[in-house]
Amino acid sequence: MAAWVRDAPGGAVLEVLVQPRASRTRAAGEHDGRLKVQLAAPPVDGEANRALVEFLADALSVRKADVVLLRGDTGRRKTLRVEGRSAAAVEAALG
C-alpha cells in the first residue's frame, strides 16, 4: 500500500502535493510520501482546488461531491477524503 493513501470509515484519505500551472493535469507519481498531482489550473481564487477535485472525481469514477478537501485549502500539501472507494482502489486508479 502506498504511503499517500489509507482506508477510513466509508472511503479513503489521500495525502496530495499539488503543482499548479503545469502544462497538463495528471498524477505524477509519489513525492515525499504524497501523491504528486500536476494541475493546469492556476492557484487563484480556488481554481486549483476545484481542478483537483474534478480530476480526482473523474479518475476515480465518483461524483465531485464525494471528494472532500479536509486540509490544505491554501497550501500545496492537501488532505482529501474520497467517499465510496477503498485505498486499494484509489491506488490502482492513480498509482
N, C-alpha and C positions, 0 to 999 in steps of 0.2 A: 504494500500500500504506500502510495506517495505521501510525503510529509505535508503537502499542502491541502489535503482533503481528509475529512473524518466524518464518521456517521454521527448523527444527532437524532433525537426523537422526531420521527416524521420526515426526515430528509438528510441532507448533507451540509457540512460547513466547509467553505473554501477560503483559503488564505491566498490573496492575489496581489501581485505587484503590477501596477498599470504603467504603461509607457504611452502617454498621449502624443498626438501629432505624428504618428507613424505613417508610413506610406500606405499601409492597408491594415485592416483589423484582423487579428489572428492570435491564436495561442502560440507562444514561442518557447515552450518548454519550462523547465524549472530553474528558478534563480533564487538563491539564498533561502531555500525551504519554502518558497511560494511559487505559485503558477504565474508565469510572466505572460501578460496579455498586452499586445500592442494594439492601440486604438487609433484609427484615423481621425477621430474627433479631437478637437482642442479642449484643454481643461478650463473652459469658460462657461459660466452660468449653468453648471451641472451637465453640460453636453457629454463629457467623458463618462460620467456615471450612467447616464441614460444609454449611451452606446454600449457600455459594459453589460448592463442588464439585458439589453436587446441581444447582444452577441451570445451571452450565456444561455438565454432562453431558447434561441434558435438552435444552438449547438446541442442542447440537452433535451430538446423537444418538450419544453414546458411553457406554460403561459408566463408572460413578463411579470405578472402578479405573484408568481411562485418564486421569483428571485428577489431576495430582500437584502439590501445593504445594511449590515449590522454596525460596522465601524469603518472609519476612514473616509468620511464624506468629502473632505477637502484634501486628503493626502494621497500619495501614490500607493501606500500599503492599505489594502482593504480586506475586510472580512465579510463574506456573503453567505447567506443561507439559501439553499435550493430545496423547496418542498417537493416531496414525492420521488426523490431519486436517492439511491444509496451511494455511498462513497465509491464503491467499485464501479457502478455505472457512470459516475461523473469522471472517474479516472480513465475509464475505457473511451469515453467520448472526447475528452480533452487532452489526455496524456499522450 
